[in-house]
Amino acid sequence: MSIIHELTKKTALPPMFLCRQHFSRERLEVQDIPDHLRAQLDQEKFRSRLRPGMTIALTAGSRGISNMPLIMRTLVDYLSGMGTVPFIVPAMGSHGGATAQGQLEMLAALGITEESMGCPLRSSMAVKEIGRTAEGHAVYLDEIAAAADGIIAVNRIKPHTAYAGPYGSGLMKMLTIGLGKQTGAEACHAWGFEELARLVPAYGQVILDNTPLLFALGIIENPYDETWRLAPLLNEEIAGREPLLQEEARKQMPRIYIEQADVLIVDSMGKNYSGFGMDPNITGRAGSGFPMPGLNPQRLGVLDLTAVSHGNGEGVGMADFITRRLFNKLDLEKVYANCVTALSFRGGYIPVIAENDADLIRLAVQSCVGTDRRQPRIIRISNTLNLEHIRISGALAAEAGQHPQMDIEGEAQPWPFDRQGNLTDLYGA
């Protein structure tokens, strides 16, 4: 047995209530997405930019975006029907270990392959300088995309996980950091996260002015990770309208309604949930050091890493404790590629490692200070993206029961550990 087990084995864990949080369920039905998107693209202002025979580079990022394969395939089919020649390029900065093959593997894990898309995927880390900002900063773009007759950027719009500004994780960021590949991402991050809110639109404007970007497609999801809105924008509309779309996206984000907890247990982290593995807007912990609006518990434990992250556990350093299972899945080369590119290393720190789930959770409870260990305030979530159902300890039941957007479902249940001390209902790994 490990020393952590020996020192924490007497710590009692309270039974947990299943709690449902209620969010707006308004969405685009999956079967309606193709017709809805085609109808928008059939507007003259978009159709007029498409000419038969022109090659068009479509961007695809590393995030797990709902219905992304369907949206991308619909775009490909529409563009092909207009007589153009579409292809897809990875637009994910240094993700995938900062290699062309690694980025293709990330897209494949998200369901984007040449077979599923019906068009070529062209991946390279080579970039070209396409201009400079007013301050003289060089701006880079994927060489393959830059050589196309047209570019269409496709990305989800939502607040960033490390800085606050009108352009978060969306279209401008995909152009500057995603399509900038490792070189462009590093150049933008070189000034620190505190400057990104200013630099992303500055770099992005250079790209809008100096590349054949035809238009872009912004995607907004509802709190249930479902497609809520598709918003195509002309090149010249992006700078003005993306901040408005981000505010819409912010209102659609899920959250934990309980405001304070001693311990937060996250079943799984991963790139398909957030670029930082766990969304700091939910956990309250960001590697940049910027204050975030989330829970910010006294102790944070993470149990697993999703397979589609391919070992990239950037953001793991935000946890206080992880399991041996999660640690063994880390590909530190990929983690460090992100850290070095972003010049932000806290996300790559290795937390204290527990041998199993039970040891981790007991350690998290026992290590809290200034709390009542007999009635610890514990929240357990599947991940930071899916928050409809959470689990809470009895110390939080009264608060949840009084909240208009929360319902407690059933009686409290003990933690379902197996003989190895691991949870039998672990979600999403």
Order of alpha helices (4+ residues) and beta strands (2+ residues): alpha-beta-alpha-alpha-beta-alpha-beta-alpha-alpha-beta-beta-alpha-beta-alpha-alpha-beta-beta-alpha-beta-alpha-beta-beta-alpha-alpha-beta-alpha-beta-beta-alpha-beta
